[in-house]
C-alpha cells in the first residue's frame, strides 16, 4: 500500500482493535516493510495517537487510552452496527439515552456513505423492538432527532409541522436550543419566532422538520439550562402530584425496580418501606409504575391516585370474572 494517508488510516483502524499487533504482522497486512511500519507509528504519535510498543521477538504495538478521544476509524460493518443501535435507542426513548447519543448519531449519519445509509434504514425498517414504558405508544423517527440536533448545534433555524395537544396542526419556525429526554419522551426546547417566546415541543408530535439554512445568534435561555426550563414548563402545564406509598418489600428491592428520578425508598422495618416523590406524570402512569414493582402496597396520597387505583382494581376484577 503506497498511499501514505490511506495506509495510516488502515493502520489506525487495526490498532483500535483490543490486541497487540506484532510489527511483522502489520507489515504483511499493509504490504510494506517493518521499517515503514515503524515510521508510520511515529507519524501517528506525532498526530497525538498514544501508540504503545510492546516487548517481544518481533515487537508489537497497541493503541492506549489517551487524554483525549481520538477519531475512530470504523469499517462498514462497525459503522452500520453503531448507527442501528443509536437509532433504535433514540427512536424509542429508552431510559438513559441522552442528547449526547443523538449528537453522535447525527455526526455518524452525516458522514455515512449512501450505501451504508440504505443498509441502516433497511435494518431499522425490518426490526420491530419490544419497548416497555415509552408512554402513550408514540415513537419517533430518528431522522427527526438528528435533524434537530444538527440544527441546534449549528445554530440554524428550523421549520416543522406541529400537532398540539388538542390535535390542531400548526407550522413552526424556531431557533432550536437543546433536545431533552425524560426517558419516556423527547422534547425540543426552542425560541418560537412567530410567538416571540420560548417553547417546548414534544418531538413525537413534530413532522417534516428541516433546517432552513438561516443562521442565528443563540439567545439567553430564561433558566439555568434546558433541563430546568423543561421541568418548569411541565410543572406549569400539568398537575404535580405528591405520592406517598407504603410497599411491603425491602427498600433495596423497590429501589432496583424504580428509576432513580422517582426517589429513594426509606426502610420502615418488617420488610417494608415508604416511598415519597413528586411527579407531573399521569395517574395511569403512576399506578402502572407502582404495580410493576411486584409487591403489595398501599397509597396514602394523593386521594386522586387512591380513587384511580380503586376504579382500576374494580375494572380488572370484572375483567377476570370476579
C-alpha positions in Angstrom: 0.0 0.0 0.0 1.9 3.1 -1.3 -0.7 5.7 -0.5 0.6 7.0 2.9 -2.6 8.7 4.1 -4.7 5.6 3.3 -2.1 3.4 4.9 -2.1 5.4 8.1 -5.9 5.2 8.3 -5.8 1.4 7.8 -3.0 1.1 10.4 -5.0 3.2 12.8 -8.1 1.0 12.2 -6.1 -2.1 13.0 -4.6 -0.6 16.2 -8.0 0.3 17.5 -8.9 -3.3 18.0 -8.2 -4.6 21.5 -5.0 -6.6 20.9 -1.2 -6.3 20.4 -0.1 -6.2 16.8 3.4 -7.6 16.0 5.2 -5.2 13.7 5.8 -8.0 11.2 2.1 -8.9 11.0 1.2 -5.2 10.4 3.8 -5.0 7.7 2.3 -8.1 6.0 -1.2 -6.8 6.3 -0.3 -3.4 4.7 2.2 -4.8 2.2 5.1 -2.7 3.4 8.4 -3.3 5.3 8.7 -3.4 9.1 10.8 -0.2 8.8 7.9 1.6 7.1 5.6 0.4 9.9 7.9 2.0 12.5 7.9 5.3 10.6 4.1 5.2 10.3 3.8 4.5 14.1 5.9 7.6 14.7 3.7 9.7 12.4 0.6 8.6 14.4 2.4 9.5 17.6 3.2 12.9 16.2 -0.5 13.3 15.4 -1.4 12.7 19.1 -2.3 9.0 19.0 -0.9 7.2 22.1 0.6 4.1 20.4 2.5 1.9 22.8 5.2 -0.5 21.9 5.3 -4.0 23.5 8.4 -6.1 24.1 9.0 -9.4 22.2 10.9 -11.1 19.5 9.1 -9.1 16.8 7.9 -6.3 19.0 4.3 -5.2 18.9 2.0 -2.2 19.1 -1.3 -1.2 20.6 -3.4 2.0 20.9 -3.6 3.0 24.5 -6.1 5.3 26.2 -5.0 8.9 25.9 -6.0 12.2 27.4 -8.5 12.9 24.5 -10.7 10.8 22.4 -9.0 10.2 19.0 -11.1 10.0 15.8 -12.4 6.5 15.4 -11.8 4.6 12.1 -14.7 2.2 11.5 -15.2 -0.4 8.9 -18.6 -0.8 7.1 -20.0 -3.4 9.5 -19.0 -1.4 12.6 -20.5 1.8 11.3 -23.8 0.1 10.5 -23.9 -1.6 13.9 -23.4 1.6 15.8 -25.8 3.6 13.7 -28.6 1.0 14.0 -28.0 0.8 17.8 -28.2 4.5 18.2 -31.2 4.9 16.0 -33.1 2.1 17.8 -32.4 3.7 21.2 -33.1 7.2 20.2 -36.3 6.4 18.2 -38.0 4.7 21.2 -36.9 7.0 24.0 -35.2 4.2 26.0 -34.2 5.2 29.6 -30.7 6.5 29.7 -30.4 7.6 26.1 -29.5 11.2 26.3 -28.8 14.1 23.9 -25.2 13.0 23.5 -26.3 9.8 21.8 -28.4 11.8 19.3 -25.5 14.1 18.6 -23.3 11.1 18.0 -25.9 9.7 15.6 -26.2 13.0 13.8 -22.4 13.1 13.2 -22.2 9.4 12.1 -25.1 9.6 9.7 -23.8 12.8 8.2 -20.6 11.0 7.0 -22.1 7.6 6.2 -21.8 6.7 2.5 -25.1 6.3 0.8 -24.7 2.5 0.5 -24.4 2.3 4.3 -27.3 4.7 4.9 -29.5 2.4 2.9 -28.3 -0.6 4.9 -29.1 1.2 8.2 -32.5 2.2 7.0 -33.3 -1.3 5.8 -32.2 -2.9 9.1 -34.2 -0.3 11.1 -37.3 -0.9 9.0 -37.1 -4.7 9.3 -36.6 -4.7 13.1 -39.6 -4.4 15.5 -38.4 -3.6 19.0 -40.3 -4.6 22.1 -40.4 -1.4 24.1 -41.9 -1.1 27.6 -42.8 2.1 29.2 -42.5 4.5 26.3 -45.5 6.5 27.4 -48.5 6.6 25.1 -47.0 4.4 22.4 -45.8 7.3 20.2 -42.5 6.6 18.5 -40.0 8.9 16.9 -38.2 8.8 13.6 -34.5 9.0 14.5 -34.0 11.3 11.5 -36.2 13.8 13.2 -33.9 13.8 16.2 -30.8 14.1 14.1 -32.1 17.0 12.1 -33.0 18.8 15.3 -29.7 18.0 16.9 -27.7 19.2 13.9 -29.7 22.5 13.7 -29.3 23.2 17.4 -25.5 22.5 17.2 -25.1 24.6 14.0 -27.4 27.5 15.3 -29.6 27.1 12.3 -33.3 28.0 12.2 -35.7 25.0 12.0 -39.1 24.7 10.3 -41.6 21.8 11.1 -45.2 20.9 11.3 -46.5 20.5 14.9 -49.7 18.9 16.3 -50.8 20.5 19.6 -52.3 18.6 22.5 -55.9 19.2 21.2 -55.0 18.0 17.7 -54.5 21.4 16.0 -52.0 21.3 13.1 -49.6 24.3 13.0 -46.4 25.4 11.2 -43.5 26.5 13.4 -40.3 28.4 12.7 -37.9 28.2 15.7 -34.4 28.7 16.9 -33.6 25.3 18.4 -31.7 25.3 21.7 -31.5 21.8 23.1 -33.1 18.4 23.0 -34.2 17.0 26.3 -35.0 13.4 27.1 -37.3 12.5 30.0 -36.8 8.7 29.5 -40.4 8.4 28.2 -40.4 11.2 25.6 -38.1 13.6 23.8 -38.7 17.4 23.8 -37.2 20.3 21.9 -36.5 23.5 23.8 -36.6 26.3 21.2 -37.3 30.0 20.7 -40.5 30.3 18.7 -40.0 33.1 16.1 -43.7 33.8 15.4 -44.8 33.8 19.1 -41.7 35.6 20.2 -41.2 33.4 23.2 -39.5 30.2 24.4 -41.4 27.0 23.9 -41.1 23.2 24.4 -42.2 20.8 21.7 -42.9 17.1 22.0 -40.8 15.6 19.3 -43.3 12.8 18.6 -45.8 15.5 17.5 -43.3 17.1 15.1 -43.5 16.3 11.3 -41.2 17.1 8.4 -38.5 19.1 10.2 -35.9 20.8 8.0 -33.1 23.2 8.6 -33.7 26.5 6.7 -30.0 27.4 6.3 -30.6 30.7 8.1 -28.1 31.1 11.0 -29.0 32.8 14.3 -27.2 34.1 17.3 -28.2 32.0 20.3 -30.5 33.8 22.8 -30.1 33.6 26.6 -32.4 30.8 27.9 -34.5 32.1 30.9 -33.3 29.2 33.0 -30.0 27.7 34.2 -30.2 25.0 31.5 -32.6 23.3 29.2 -33.5 20.6 31.7 -34.6 23.2 34.3 -36.6 25.1 31.7 -38.3 21.8 30.6 -39.1 21.0 34.3 -40.7 24.4 34.8 -42.7 24.1 31.6 -44.0 20.7 32.5 -44.9 21.8 36.0 -46.9 24.8 34.6 -48.8 22.7 32.1 -49.6 19.6 34.2 -50.7 19.0 37.7 -48.0 17.9 40.1 -48.9 15.0 42.4 -47.2 14.3 45.7 -47.2 10.5 46.0 -46.9 8.7 49.4 -47.0 4.9 49.4 -46.0 2.1 51.7 -44.7 -1.0 50.0 -44.5 -4.5 51.5 -41.0 -5.2 50.3 -37.4 -4.3 51.3 -36.2 -0.9 50.3 -33.4 -2.3 48.1 -36.0 -4.5 46.3 -38.1 -1.4 45.5 -35.2 0.8 44.5 -34.0 -1.8 42.0 -37.4 -1.6 40.2 -37.9 2.2 40.2 -35.9 4.8 38.2 -33.7 7.0 40.4 -35.6 10.1 39.4 -38.6 8.8 41.4 -36.9 8.9 44.7 -35.3 6.7 47.3 -37.5 4.3 49.3 -36.9 4.5 53.1 -37.0 1.3 55.2 -39.8 1.2 57.8 -39.0 -2.3 59.2 -40.6 -5.7 58.9 -39.5 -6.0 55.2 -41.4 -2.8 54.1 -40.5 0.7 53.0 -42.0 4.1 52.4 -41.8 5.9 49.1 -42.4 9.7 48.6 -42.0 11.6 45.4 -43.5 14.4 43.4 -44.3 13.9 39.7 -46.3 15.5 36.9 -46.9 12.1 35.3 -50.5 10.9 34.8 -52.3 8.9 37.4 -52.3 6.0 34.9 -48.5 6.1 34.6 -48.0 6.3 38.4 -50.4 3.4 39.0 -48.5 1.3 36.4 -45.1 2.2 37.9 -46.2 1.1 41.4 -47.9 -2.1 40.1 -44.8 -3.1 38.2 -42.8 -3.3 41.5 -44.4 -6.7 42.1 -45.3 -6.4 45.7 -48.2 -5.4 47.9 -48.6 -1.6 48.5 -50.9 1.0 49.9 -51.2 4.6 48.7 -51.8 7.3 51.2 -51.6 10.3 48.9 -52.9 11.8 46.7 -56.6 10.9 47.0 -57.0 11.1 43.2 -54.5 8.2 42.9 -56.3 6.2 45.6 -59.6 6.7 43.7 -57.9 5.8 40.4 -56.5 2.6 41.9 -59.9 1.6 43.3 -61.6 2.1 39.9 -58.8 0.3 38.1 -58.9 -2.6 40.6 -62.7 -3.0 40.1 -62.3 -2.9 36.4 -59.6 -5.6 36.4 -61.7 -7.7 38.8 -64.6 -7.5 36.4 -62.3 -8.5 33.5 -61.2 -11.6 35.5 -64.8 -12.5 36.1 -64.7 -11.6 39.9 
